[in-house]
Amino acid sequence: MYQRDGSRKMRVYRSIEEVGHRGDAPRSVAIGTFDGFHLGHRAIVTKAVQAARAMEGAACVLTFEPHPSAILDPENQPARLCTFDQKVSLLEEAGVDELVALPFDEAFAALGPAEFSELVLSERLNARQVLVGENFRFGHRGAGTAEDLLAFGRARGFSVTAIGLVIASGKPVSSTRIRALIAEGRVEDAATLLGRPHALDGIVEGGAGRGRDLGSPTANLDVPAGSAVPGAGVYVTRTTVAPGDVRPSVTSIGTNPTFETAQVVRIETFILHFAGDLYGRPQRLEFLAWIRAQRAFPDAAALRRRIAADVTAARDYFARSAADAGP
């Protein structure tokens, strides 16, 4: 489906009932949670898009909302690397024609591998090519493997390709690995595995106003519960204050130990070259580099000097980036 400017517009289905039956064009289907849409995920989806173009069909991504662990192991569900809206944007940019986001509930979790293959892949999606990661598991209690899916495909008329893990720095790229890097504040390493900077979307909320008193007014970001928030520290960031308006910034994540004893983690951003009221507005933060760890300062004057040094570090980072980019 194309928009008036000629760009491709991805269809989004929020249930399998919204999807047509066998009469539809054949589909190349990539299956996975795709949380974060990292380099490993991109390898699977890219192959699905290529297969769809070759057979003049639709490139389809089949994913699950919420993350299956929210139902299967709610006490230990992982932090989310991206929101659903972020996932939609990333998949659309990758050339996907259709996103089928199945509601993951107890009824769906009880679906066996054979039922899933027949009812979802064959009957509803008219799959001709299915692409998964080599460690893919599906069906009730993860009983089905990529090998099982291959056998089901032979019986139901679709081929299956299991894509090998992408290796970076000698280890597989995975959402678990990326979450650990983000929690440690290693946002540059995380960006390498994601193929882009880690981003948080949220709404700007009111704060205590100390940033203004210190000469660096901040926007305090409220993000969805369960988001993968980088570890406590100060970061070079890039802030989208409005569509198409992206500004260099410095972000502090932590409990504000200089002024408070309460262990409330805040995300506070000083946006360079910006003056205006952002309260109540959506904002995106992209984490580019680590500056320093969180620490308590003896007084406001010492903190003010440190903030000035942090801003200088951020300016230097952006100046180097501009120089590296060339003319």
N, C-alpha and C positions, 0 to 999 in steps of 0.2 A: 504494500500500500504506500502510495507516494503523496507528499504534501504539495501544495501549489508551487513551492520553490524547487521542486524536483527531488528533494531529500526523502529518504525512506522513513515512514512512520511505523513504528512497531505496534502491533496489536497486543493488548494485555488482557488475558482471561484470568478471572479469579476463581473459577471452578471448572471442572471437566465438563459440566453440563452446557457451558457456554460455547464449547468447541463443537464444530460440525462433525458429521459422521464420515463414512468411507468415500462419499462422493467428492470430498474435497481434494485439492491437489496433494500429491505425495509430500511427505515431510521428512526432513532430516532432523532428528531429535537429539539434542544434548541434554543429559540428565545429571542433576546435582544440586546441592544447596547453593553453591557459588557465592558463599559469604566472603565479601571482599573482592571477588572477581580478580584473583591474583594471576600470575603468569601461568600456573598450571591450569587454572580454569580457562584462561584465554586460549590455551593450546587446544582444548577440547571444543570450545565454541567456534574457533576459527575453522577447524576441520568440518564442523557441522555446516557452517555457512558455505564453505567450498563445495561440499557434497550437494547441498541444496541447489547451488547455482548450476552445477554440472548436470543435474537431472531436471532442471527447470521447475523445482518445487519450492517449498517454503522452509526456511531455516527456523527451527523452533527450539526454544529452551524450556525444559520442564523442571520446575523447581518447587519448593515447598515453603509455605508460610503458615504458622511461624516456623522457626528452625526446629527440626524434629526433636532435638534435645529438650525443648520447652515442654513437650508432652511426655517423652520417654524418661527424662532424668531432670526434672525442673530444678532440683537443688544444685545441680552442677552444670547448668547450661552455660556455654561460653559467651564471653562478651562479643557483641556484634561488630564486625568490621565495617559494615555499611548498612544504611537504612534501605528499606524496600525501594524508595524513590531513587536513591543513588544507584541501586542495582539496575533499575529500569533504564536509567540514563546510560550506564556503562554498557549494557547489552545492546541498546539501540545504536550506540556509537560503533559497536563491533559488527554491525550489519545484520543483526537478528531480525527476522520478520515477525515472529510471534513469541510471546512469553506466556506460558501457562503456569500460574502460581497456585498450586493445589493447596487447599486448607488442610494442614496436617493435624488430624485429631485422632482420637482413639479408634474410631471406625476405620480410618484410612490406615492406621498403624497395624490393624489386624488383617489387612489384605495380604494374601499369600503371594509369592512370586509369580505363580502361573496366572492368578487372577489379575494381577497388575499388568502383566504382559499382554493378556488377551483384552481386558476391558479398557485399559488406558492407552497402551501403545498401539495395539492393532485396531480395535474397534473404533475408538474415539479419534486418535491422532493419525490414523492411516500411515504409520511410520514405514518408511522404506529403508532408512539408514538410522541406526541408533549409535550414539557415541557416549562413552563413559570413561572415567578414570580406571586405571588397572586395578585399584583397590576398592572399586564400587561394590556396595552391598545394598540389597533392596528386599522388600517384602517383610512379612511379619518376623520380628526379632532379627532382621538382617539375614534371613536364611538364604537369600539368593545371592549368587556371585556373578561376576562378569561372564564366567564360563556357562552358568545356568542360563543367563540371558541370551547367549549365543545359541544355545540349544532351542530355547523358546522361539528365537527369531527364525531359525530354519523351518520350524513347524508352522510359523505364521506369516512367512513371506517378507521378513525384514532382515537385513544384515546388521551385524554388530561389530563395532571397532572399539577396542579398549586402548586408550591412549596412555602411554607410559608417563611416569612422574617426571616433572621438570626438575632438574638438578641445578642448584646454585650454591657456590662455595662448598661443594662436596656433599651437600645434603638436599633432600627433597624439599621443594617449595610446598608449604602447607599453611592453612589458616592457623593452625595451632602454633607453628613456628612464628608466624607474623604477629600473632597476639602477644607472644612472649617478648618479642623485640619492642613492640609498642609499650608494653608495661614497663620495660627497662629504660624507656626514653630513647631508644635507638631508632629514631624515626627515619633517618637516612637509609639504614639497612632495611627497614620495613618497606620503604618506598622502592628499593631495588627489587624486592620480591613481588610487590604489588604491581609494578610497572607505572607507578604514579605516586604522589604523596598521599599519605593517609589523611582523610578528611573527616571532620565532625560537622554535622548540620544541627542547628538549634535555633532558639529564640533568645534575643537579647533581653535580659531582665535587669531590674534595678539593683544597685549594689550599695555599699556603705559610703561611697563618694570619696574614699581616701586617695584614689588615683588622681582625682582632680586637685586635691589638696597638695599632692606631691608633684604636681606639674605634668602629670601624664594620665589624663582621664582614660578610663578603661571601659570596654564593653564586656559585660559579664554574660557568658553564654550558658543557657540551660539546655542540656542535650537529653535525648530520650534515655530512659533507664536502660541499663544493660549495654550501653555503648562502650566501645573499646577506647577508653580515655588514656592518653599517654601518662607515664609515671610522673610524679611530682618533679617540677623543674621549670626552667625558662627556655623557650624555644623561639627560633625564627619561624614565622608563619606568614601565610598569605591569606587575606581576608576578602571574601566577596561580600560587599556591603549592599549591593543591588545587582540585578542581572547585567553582566557586562562591565561592572565596576569592581575591579580587583585591586586591592591595596597591599603594600608591604606592611608587616606588623610584627609585634613581639607579644608572645603569650606566656603568661605565668599560670601554671597549674599547681595547686597545693592548698595548704590550710592556713596561709597567712600567719606564720608563727611570730612575726614581729609584733603584731597587735592583738592576736587572739589565741586563746587556749583551746577553743572548741575545734574538734577534728572534722570540720566541714570543708570538703574539697571544692574549690572554686576554679573556674576557667575564666581568666581575666586577660583581655587583649587591648594593647595600646596600638592604635592604627596610625601609622605614619602619614603625614600629609592629609589629615582628615579632621574636619570639625563639623559636628552635627549630632542630632539626636537619633540614636538607633533603637531606643527602648521599644520593645514589642515587635521588632522586625526580625525576619529570618536572616540568618547569617551562616556562611560556611567558612570553616577554618581548615587550611591545609598546612600540615606540619612539615617543614623543610629541613630544619637542623636543630640540634641540641646546643644550648649556650652554657647552661650551668645548672647545678642542683639547687633545690630549695634550701634556704637557710634563714635563721633569725638574725636580725641586725640590732645593734645596741640602741639605736634611736632613729627617728624619721630622717634626719640629715644623712646618716650613713646609707639608709635605704634609697634616698633620693639620688645619691652619687652612684649607687650600684645600678639603679634603673637607667641612669644616663649612659653608663658603660654598656648595659644590655642593648640599648637603642643603637649605640655606636657599632656594636658587634653585628646587629641586624643590617644596618646601613652598609657596612663593609661586605657582608654576605651578598646583598643584592647588587652592589657595585661589581664584585667579582663575577657574579652570574651574568651580568650584562656584558662584561668584558669578554667572558668565555663564549657568549653567544655570537660575538662579532657584529659586523655592520648589518 
